[in-house]
Every structure is written in structure tokens, then in C-alpha cells.
Amino acid sequence: MRRLILYWFKIQAAKAAKDILAPHFDKKEVQDILHGYWQRYIQLKPEVPQMPTMGGSLMLHLSAMSTGFYQELTTRGRDEETTTQLFYDIAWKVYQKMGRFSWWLAGLGNQTGYGRLLKATKLFRAFPFNSPSYQWKDVQTEKNVVGFDCVKCPVAEYFETKGLSKFCAATWCALDYPLAEMWNAKLERTGSIAGGAKVCDFRWNVKPTEENV
């Protein structure tokens, strides 16, 4: 199952990358980048830590793929800022598809507002960001705010071993903000584990009116 899901991500990432990289590289170089980053992932794959859940394992393999992409572009002379932005744009195209599916599921039963947002975040915490690979702590919040803390993040731990915590915070972690907008909410977070904080304090504020997603 993990291999099947990783294959789906590989296909989706390739489609997104061709669109995002096209203005910066010629067609052949885009193909070379896609081949090169995947070969780097193959080299990183044996060192990916084992996880107690399939979701956690999947996220670490995607982290290794992300690392391979970073290494491939920087090796080709792109600076850290450019590489980070290109990866963010590619990852968001893929992340949107995950987010839209979860939001659709959360809407079954005609749930709106707080109830739908609560269900969507619970779906993500059930898979792929599930315990015990990830560790979560629910917190008391004000009305119409879904709140919880992530106290253990294997993705942040992985990127730290590669010296890429800053890259992780600016890409993986940063994608949560547009995801919240997609889910008709505004995310407030004072910090992330990848960014040096002890916890990722998620506070999802429900917007006062529904928007079509």
C-alpha cells in the first residue's frame, strides 16, 4: 500500500514540477531534474527510519524525496531561496489535492463551520499524520477554534538530520497556512518544531462565512 501511495505522489509531483519548473529550465533539463531527484531519493531510501505507522513511514519517504529535490536543484546552481520557493510551489499543487479530498469527506453529513473543520483536522491526524509516529495534544480553545499541539514530528526530526530544518519550516510547515484557507479557516501558530519551537501549536480559527472550496 505504501508503495502504491508513493507512486501516486511521484506521478503528481512530476506533473506539478513540469508546470512549475518550465519557466526556469528547458524541457530536457526538467526531465533531468525529475530523474536526478528520484535517483537521489533511491540513495536516501535505505537510511529512512522505520516508523510504527504507515502514515509516518509515508511522510518520511516523502521527506527523503523532498531532500533529493533540494539536493538536485542546489547541485545545479540554484540558491537556497529559489530552491525553497520552487519546491513550495510544487508541493502546494499536490497538497491541495489531499486537502480537497479531506475537506470533501468532512462535509459529508452537511457539516459546516466548526464541525467540518474539526472533522477535517481529525482526518489528517488519523492519516497520514497519525500517532504514535506523530504525537498530539488537544487543548482548550475559544469558541469556533480547533486547537491542538504537535509534540512530536518525525518529519522535522528527519530534516534536522539533513541540516534542512529551515527548508522544512519554509515548505512543509508553511503549507498549513494555505491549507487552512482552503478549509475556510485561518491558522494561527506561534512556532513549529522544525523552526526551533518545542511544539507546533495549531489554532484553526473558523471563518465567519462559508466559502466554496
C-alpha positions as CSV (number, residue, x, y, z in Angstrom):
1,M,0.0,0.0,0.0
2,R,2.8,2.4,0.9
3,R,4.5,1.8,-2.5
4,L,1.2,2.5,-4.3
5,I,0.7,5.8,-2.4
6,L,4.3,6.8,-3.0
7,Y,3.8,6.0,-6.7
8,W,0.8,8.3,-6.7
9,F,2.8,11.1,-5.1
10,K,5.6,10.5,-7.6
11,I,3.2,11.0,-10.6
12,Q,1.5,14.0,-9.0
13,A,4.8,15.6,-8.1
14,A,6.1,15.1,-11.7
15,K,3.0,16.8,-13.2
16,A,3.3,19.7,-10.8
17,A,7.1,20.0,-11.3
18,K,6.8,20.2,-15.1
19,D,4.4,23.2,-14.7
20,I,6.5,25.0,-12.0
21,L,9.9,24.3,-13.4
22,A,9.1,25.1,-17.1
23,P,9.7,28.9,-16.8
24,H,13.1,28.3,-15.3
25,F,14.5,25.3,-17.2
26,D,14.2,23.9,-20.7
27,K,12.3,20.7,-21.3
28,K,15.3,18.4,-21.3
29,E,16.6,19.9,-18.0
30,V,13.2,19.5,-16.4
31,Q,13.3,15.8,-17.3
32,D,16.9,15.5,-16.0
33,I,15.9,17.1,-12.7
34,L,13.0,14.7,-12.3
35,H,15.3,11.8,-13.0
36,G,18.0,13.2,-10.8
37,Y,15.9,13.9,-7.7
38,W,14.4,10.4,-7.9
39,Q,17.8,8.8,-8.1
40,R,18.9,10.8,-5.0
41,Y,15.8,9.5,-3.2
42,I,16.7,5.9,-4.1
43,Q,20.1,6.6,-2.5
44,L,18.5,8.1,0.6
45,K,15.8,5.4,0.9
46,P,17.8,2.8,2.8
47,E,18.5,5.3,5.6
48,V,14.9,6.3,6.1
49,P,14.0,5.4,9.7
50,Q,11.3,2.8,10.4
51,M,8.0,4.2,11.7
52,P,5.3,2.4,13.7
53,T,2.6,3.6,11.3
54,M,2.2,3.5,7.6
55,G,1.3,7.2,7.6
56,G,4.5,8.1,9.4
57,S,6.6,5.9,7.1
58,L,5.0,7.6,4.1
59,M,5.7,11.1,5.4
60,L,9.4,10.2,6.0
61,H,9.8,8.8,2.5
62,L,8.2,12.0,1.1
63,S,10.7,13.9,3.3
64,A,13.5,11.9,1.6
65,M,12.1,12.7,-1.8
66,S,12.0,16.4,-0.8
67,T,15.6,16.2,0.3
68,G,16.5,14.7,-3.0
69,F,14.8,17.5,-4.9
70,Y,16.6,20.1,-2.7
71,Q,19.9,18.5,-3.4
72,E,19.3,18.2,-7.1
73,L,18.4,21.8,-7.6
74,T,21.2,23.2,-5.4
75,T,23.7,21.0,-7.2
76,R,22.5,22.6,-10.4
77,G,23.4,26.1,-9.0
78,R,20.1,27.3,-7.7
79,D,20.4,29.1,-4.4
80,E,18.5,28.1,-1.2
81,E,15.8,30.7,-1.6
82,T,15.0,29.8,-5.2
83,T,15.0,26.1,-4.5
84,T,12.8,26.5,-1.5
85,Q,10.2,28.6,-3.4
86,L,10.2,26.2,-6.3
87,F,9.6,23.2,-4.0
88,Y,6.9,25.0,-2.1
89,D,5.0,25.8,-5.3
90,I,5.3,22.1,-6.4
91,A,4.3,20.7,-3.1
92,W,1.3,23.0,-2.8
93,K,-0.1,21.7,-6.0
94,V,0.0,18.2,-4.6
95,Y,-1.1,19.2,-1.1
96,Q,-4.2,20.9,-2.4
97,K,-5.4,17.5,-3.7
98,M,-5.0,15.9,-0.3
99,G,-6.7,18.9,1.4
100,R,-9.6,19.0,-1.0
101,F,-10.3,15.3,-0.5
102,S,-10.3,15.6,3.3
103,W,-12.5,18.7,3.1
104,W,-15.0,16.9,0.9
105,L,-15.1,13.9,3.3
106,A,-15.5,16.3,6.3
107,G,-18.5,17.9,4.5
108,L,-20.5,14.6,4.3
109,G,-23.5,14.9,6.6
110,N,-23.9,18.6,5.7
111,Q,-21.4,19.7,8.4
112,T,-20.3,23.3,8.1
113,G,-18.2,25.7,10.1
114,Y,-16.6,24.4,13.3
115,G,-17.8,20.8,12.9
116,R,-16.5,20.4,9.4
117,L,-13.1,21.9,10.3
118,L,-12.8,19.7,13.4
119,K,-13.6,16.6,11.2
120,A,-11.1,17.6,8.5
121,T,-8.2,18.1,11.0
122,K,-9.1,14.8,12.7
123,L,-9.0,13.1,9.3
124,F,-5.4,14.4,8.7
125,R,-4.4,13.3,12.3
126,A,-5.8,9.9,11.6
127,F,-3.9,9.6,8.3
128,P,-1.2,10.3,7.4
129,F,-0.1,12.3,10.4
130,N,-1.2,9.7,12.9
131,S,0.0,8.5,16.3
132,P,2.3,7.1,17.5
133,S,4.6,8.3,14.7
134,Y,3.3,11.8,15.5
135,Q,2.2,12.8,18.9
136,W,-0.7,15.2,19.5
137,K,-2.1,17.0,22.5
138,D,-5.6,18.5,22.4
139,V,-6.0,21.9,24.1
140,Q,-8.9,24.1,25.3
141,T,-9.8,26.9,22.9
142,E,-12.2,29.7,22.4
143,K,-15.5,29.1,20.5
144,N,-15.0,28.3,16.8
145,V,-11.3,27.5,17.2
146,V,-9.9,24.0,16.7
147,G,-6.8,23.7,18.8
148,F,-4.1,21.0,19.3
149,D,-0.4,20.8,19.7
150,C,2.0,18.6,17.8
151,V,4.6,17.5,20.4
152,K,6.5,15.0,18.1
153,C,7.0,15.4,14.4
154,P,9.2,12.7,12.6
155,V,9.4,14.9,9.5
156,A,11.0,17.7,11.5
157,E,13.4,15.2,13.1
158,Y,14.3,13.8,9.7
159,F,15.1,17.2,8.1
160,E,17.1,18.1,11.1
161,T,19.4,15.1,10.4
162,K,20.0,16.5,6.9
163,G,20.6,20.1,8.1
164,L,17.4,21.2,6.3
165,S,15.2,22.4,9.2
166,K,14.9,25.8,7.7
167,F,13.8,24.3,4.4
168,C,11.3,22.1,6.2
169,A,9.8,25.1,8.1
170,A,9.6,27.2,4.9
171,T,7.9,24.4,2.9
172,W,6.2,21.5,4.7
173,C,5.2,23.6,7.7
174,A,4.3,26.7,5.7
175,L,1.8,24.8,3.6
176,D,-0.5,24.5,6.6
177,Y,-1.5,28.2,6.2
178,P,-3.0,28.0,2.7
179,L,-4.5,24.6,3.7
180,A,-6.4,26.5,6.4
181,E,-7.7,29.0,3.9
182,M,-8.9,26.1,1.7
183,W,-10.7,24.8,4.8
184,N,-12.5,28.1,5.3
185,A,-10.3,28.9,8.3
186,K,-7.3,31.0,9.4
187,L,-4.4,29.2,11.0
188,E,-2.5,30.8,13.9
189,R,0.7,29.2,15.1
190,T,3.5,30.8,17.1
191,G,6.1,28.3,16.0
192,S,6.9,24.9,14.7
193,I,9.2,22.1,15.8
194,A,11.2,22.4,12.6
195,G,11.5,26.2,13.2
196,G,13.0,25.5,16.7
197,A,9.9,25.6,18.9
198,K,9.1,22.8,21.4
199,V,5.7,22.2,19.9
200,C,3.7,23.1,16.8
201,D,0.7,24.9,18.3
202,F,-2.1,24.7,15.8
203,R,-5.1,27.0,16.3
204,W,-7.5,26.8,13.4
205,N,-9.9,29.8,13.5
206,V,-13.2,29.2,11.7
207,K,-14.1,32.0,9.2
208,P,-17.5,33.6,9.9
209,T,-18.9,32.7,6.4
210,E,-18.6,29.6,4.3
211,E,-16.6,29.7,1.1
212,N,-16.7,27.3,-1.8
213,V,-13.6,25.2,-2.0
